[in-house]
Structures are given as structure tokens and as C-alpha cells.
Amino acid sequence: MRRLDPLPDDIRADGDEGDDGDDGVVRWTRGDVHPQNRLNTLSGNEWLYFTKTVLRTSYPAHAGQELRRRHGANKPPLLMRHLIEFFTRPRGSVLDPFCGVGGTLLGASLCDRVATGIEINPEWLEVYREVTRREGLPEQEVVLGDCRRVLAELAANGRVFDCIATDPPYSIALDKTMCDGRYQVQARHTDFDRFSDDDGDLRNLDSFDHYYQAMEEVARLLLPVVRPRGYCAVIMRDSYQQGRYVFASAEVARRFEAAGFVLKGIKVWYGTGSRVRPYGYPYGFVPNIVHQNILVLQAP
Ligand SMILES: C[S@@+](CC[C@H](N)C(=O)[O-])C[C@H]1O[C@@H](n2cnc3c(N)ncnc32)[C@H](O)[C@@H]1O
């Protein structure tokens, strides 16, 4: 039998479901799914754990990692499952407009959700398909193209998703992000280092301003395809350029709010395997950015 701890008073609820006592308070415990929980099927303990603003992980190589690592910015399916399980219920739907080699799609498959991914580079979709074949996982719906065009089509077809979980292309000039090319040690040695020559690839934009504008455009296109009060989790890495910290995640959050989303909070994700390099040593402080911000936004 599970240990049953009461949750704080502010989560108690009058209700007509569940095990009502004479006083009209729903009897439930941290170990149970709250009878009024319509968002997900997490127990109280799991729910509270998720709301911590720091997430420290050391996920094992998993779900075709040896294939997916060709994409240097791929995300762990277990991380994406963690997000999707909070923002949807089983068989719920999730959309990733920048799906790469399918971290979100695989995460959805691992928790019995349906997913749709959009990706501009056909090579990454082929890697995703190969992973599903090898791992015996279902192939989720994928659409090749610029998400700005595809999102407008999805909206025109009346498609609506329970949540969005995505990891947009990082801000421009990833190769210069940390050290302006001054150090011999390269941050990444993967196929993702090659910039695609597609005009629609947001990594090809020539300034942060253009990048932020494009992200706001994407946010505006996402609103009609997420259900009312549906959540949108956006993983954003900050940058360091020309001696300055670039708070890219804060600016992208501001742009999503300008488009109509409400910023509900962030989770700081620290994958413990991140390497550190001697930027600035021994002269001054230059951060080793080993975390990413997961912006949690909600549709009105
Ligand atoms: C950070 S990666 C996402 C990686 C993904 N989370 C994964 O696990 O593989 C961003 C992706 O967005 C894609 N992309 C860039 N511009 C795009 C656009 N306009 N429409 C759709 N995809 C785009 C890039 O090709 C890249 O694969």
C-alpha cells in the first residue's frame, strides 16, 4: 500500500468526484492521481517533482542515440517524455515544429502519446525513421518543410494539439556562440555544424534581431494549433558573444508573450555530461553555459 501524505491546503478542492468526506473535501493523496486533474495522469508526488525549477539529468544513451548523435543538437527522448507526460494525458497529442531527429517524437512514443514533427532538413527525418525501424517504435507523423508554411497549413486544416514541445534552432552563428573562434577547441564535431543552405533554416538568419523576429512569427503560427490553455515548452540555450552574455531565452520568452502566450515559468535543465572549457581563464569570468532554459508558456 502506498504511503498517503496530504497535500498543502491550497491544493485541496471541493468537488463531486473522488472519495468525498462529509466535509466536502476530496480525499486524495500525493501518491494518487487527483480526481480533478484534467491535465495529466501524474500522482501528486510526480506533479510536485516536475514543478521544481531545476532539472539535473544524466540520461543513458537510449533510443538510437548512436544514430541520433549525428545531429549535434538532438535532445534526449527521456527528457522530452518527462515534459510531455506533464502537459498531456495518455493518447494526447504533441507538436514539435523543429523536430530534428525526433527527440520529441520518440519521447511521445515512449509514453503513449501521438506526435507530429516538422523539419526542414530531410536528412534528419531519415535518421528519425531509421531509429524507429531499429528500435521497433511506431513512426509518428512527420512533415518536411519550413514550419512557418506547414503550421499555416495545419491551422487551415483545423489541426489542434494538446501541447507543443520543441527545441528551436539555436540562435545564429552557433560556431561562434562561446568563443568567437578564438580557441582551438571546437564546441561540436557533428554533421549539425554544417549550416544548411535552405533560406528557411532559421540558423541562417544574419542577426539576433532577425532570429527573434522569426521566433515571434513561429509563436504566432503556433497559437491557432494549440488547444486553449494548452502548454508550450520551448528549450532555449543562451549565448555568449563578443564578450557579452546574450539572454536569448529571455528575449524568445518575451517574443512568445508578444504573440499571445503567457510565460508561466522556466525549468533550468542541466545535463551533467556537459564539458567545460577554459574560456577566460586565467583573466576573467566567461561562463561555461552547461544549462538550457525550458520556457513553459501557456496559450490563453
Ligand atoms: C535544435 S534542432 C532540434 C533537435 C531535435 N530536438 C532533436 O531531438 O533532434 C532544430 C531543428 O530545426 C530545424 N529547422 C531550422 N529551421 C527550420 C524551419 N524553418 N522549419 C522547420 N525546421 C527548421 C533544423 O534543421 C534543426 O534540425
PDBQT file of the ligand as one rigid body, heavy atoms in Angstrom, charges set to zero:
ROOT
HETATM    1  C1  LIG A 401      17.834  22.270 -32.202  1.00  0.00    +0.000 C 
HETATM    2  S1  LIG A 401      17.346  21.319 -33.552  1.00  0.00    +0.000 S 
HETATM    3  C2  LIG A 401      16.088  20.242 -32.923  1.00  0.00    +0.000 C 
HETATM    4  C3  LIG A 401      16.639  18.922 -32.497  1.00  0.00    +0.000 C 
HETATM    5  C4  LIG A 401      15.584  17.970 -32.005  1.00  0.00    +0.000 C 
HETATM    6  N1  LIG A 401      15.051  18.392 -30.737  1.00  0.00    +0.000 N 
HETATM    7  C5  LIG A 401      16.122  16.565 -31.902  1.00  0.00    +0.000 C 
HETATM    8  O1  LIG A 401      15.970  15.911 -30.850  1.00  0.00    +0.000 OA
HETATM    9  O2  LIG A 401      16.710  16.115 -32.868  1.00  0.00    +0.000 OA
HETATM   10  C6  LIG A 401      16.425  22.455 -34.518  1.00  0.00    +0.000 C 
HETATM   11  C7  LIG A 401      15.974  21.897 -35.847  1.00  0.00    +0.000 C 
HETATM   12  O3  LIG A 401      15.184  22.860 -36.511  1.00  0.00    +0.000 OA
HETATM   13  C8  LIG A 401      15.368  22.681 -37.903  1.00  0.00    +0.000 C 
HETATM   14  N2  LIG A 401      14.887  23.901 -38.572  1.00  0.00    +0.000 N 
HETATM   15  C9  LIG A 401      15.545  25.080 -38.768  1.00  0.00    +0.000 A 
HETATM   16  N3  LIG A 401      14.749  25.966 -39.383  1.00  0.00    +0.000 NA
HETATM   17  C10 LIG A 401      13.542  25.340 -39.572  1.00  0.00    +0.000 A 
HETATM   18  C11 LIG A 401      12.301  25.738 -40.138  1.00  0.00    +0.000 A 
HETATM   19  N4  LIG A 401      12.121  26.969 -40.627  1.00  0.00    +0.000 N 
HETATM   20  N5  LIG A 401      11.289  24.840 -40.160  1.00  0.00    +0.000 NA
HETATM   21  C12 LIG A 401      11.446  23.582 -39.650  1.00  0.00    +0.000 A 
HETATM   22  N6  LIG A 401      12.609  23.144 -39.135  1.00  0.00    +0.000 NA
HETATM   23  C13 LIG A 401      13.645  24.014 -39.063  1.00  0.00    +0.000 A 
HETATM   24  C14 LIG A 401      16.858  22.378 -38.040  1.00  0.00    +0.000 C 
HETATM   25  O4  LIG A 401      17.130  21.696 -39.249  1.00  0.00    +0.000 OA
HETATM   26  C15 LIG A 401      17.119  21.531 -36.785  1.00  0.00    +0.000 C 
HETATM   27  O5  LIG A 401      17.062  20.167 -37.068  1.00  0.00    +0.000 OA
ENDROOT
TORSDOF 0
